[in-house]
Amino acid sequence: MRPGDDDVLACRLASARKLLAELRLPAAEADRLRRQFIAVCDAIKAPEADLETGLRRVAAFMSTLEQAVAKASGNSSQNEKSMP
């Protein structure tokens, strides 16, 4: 592992946490995403975890968050269009 690699992982986790906290989603979806984030964090802390796997897990979670943002944005723009 190179110096600073842990910092990269920590920054990506912090970004994911921040984005998750800022999302305005239905409660069930927000809860599902929070549980998924906790699972990612737990997997990264496991004794057998490695940096590359941790980075892949965070990247996959960020992709899921971005899809949730796009879906929420799409739904809100459709709702605004349908309002008189």
C-alpha positions in Angstrom: 0.0 0.0 0.0 1.3 3.4 -0.9 1.4 6.3 1.6 -1.8 8.3 1.3 -3.9 5.4 0.0 -5.9 5.3 3.2 -6.5 9.1 2.8 -8.0 8.5 -0.6 -10.4 5.9 0.8 -11.3 8.1 3.7 -12.0 11.0 1.4 -14.2 8.9 -0.9 -16.1 7.6 2.1 -16.6 11.1 3.4 -17.9 12.2 0.0 -20.3 9.3 -0.1 -21.5 10.1 3.5 -22.0 13.7 2.6 -24.0 13.0 -0.6 -26.1 10.5 1.3 -26.9 13.0 4.0 -27.9 15.6 1.5 -30.3 13.4 -0.5 -34.0 14.0 -0.1 -35.5 10.6 -0.8 -38.5 8.6 0.3 -37.8 7.1 3.8 -37.6 3.5 2.6 -35.0 4.3 -0.1 -33.0 6.5 2.2 -32.9 3.7 4.8 -31.9 1.2 2.2 -29.0 3.4 1.1 -27.9 4.0 4.7 -27.8 0.3 5.4 -25.8 -0.2 2.2 -23.4 2.5 3.2 -23.0 0.8 6.7 -22.3 -2.5 4.9 -19.6 -0.9 2.8 -18.0 0.7 5.9 -18.1 -2.6 7.8 -16.6 -4.5 4.8 -13.7 -2.0 4.6 -13.0 -2.5 8.3 -12.9 -6.3 8.2 -9.5 -7.8 9.0 -9.2 -9.4 5.6 -10.2 -6.2 3.7 -7.8 -4.6 1.3 -7.6 -1.1 -0.2 -8.5 -2.1 -3.8 -11.6 -3.9 -2.7 -12.6 -1.0 -0.4 -12.2 1.5 -3.3 -14.3 -0.7 -5.6 -17.0 -1.0 -2.9 -17.1 2.8 -2.4 -17.1 3.4 -6.2 -20.1 1.0 -6.6 -21.9 2.7 -3.7 -21.3 6.1 -5.3 -22.7 4.9 -8.5 -25.8 3.7 -6.7 -26.1 7.1 -5.0 -25.7 8.9 -8.3 -28.5 6.8 -9.8 -30.7 7.6 -6.8 -30.0 11.3 -7.3 -30.9 11.0 -11.0 -34.0 9.1 -10.2 -35.1 11.7 -7.6 -34.3 14.6 -9.9 -36.2 13.0 -12.7 -39.2 12.4 -10.5 -39.2 16.0 -9.1 -39.0 17.5 -12.6 -41.8 15.3 -13.8 -43.9 16.3 -10.8 -43.2 20.0 -11.5 -44.3 19.7 -15.1 -47.6 18.0 -14.2 -48.5 20.7 -11.7 -50.8 23.5 -13.1 
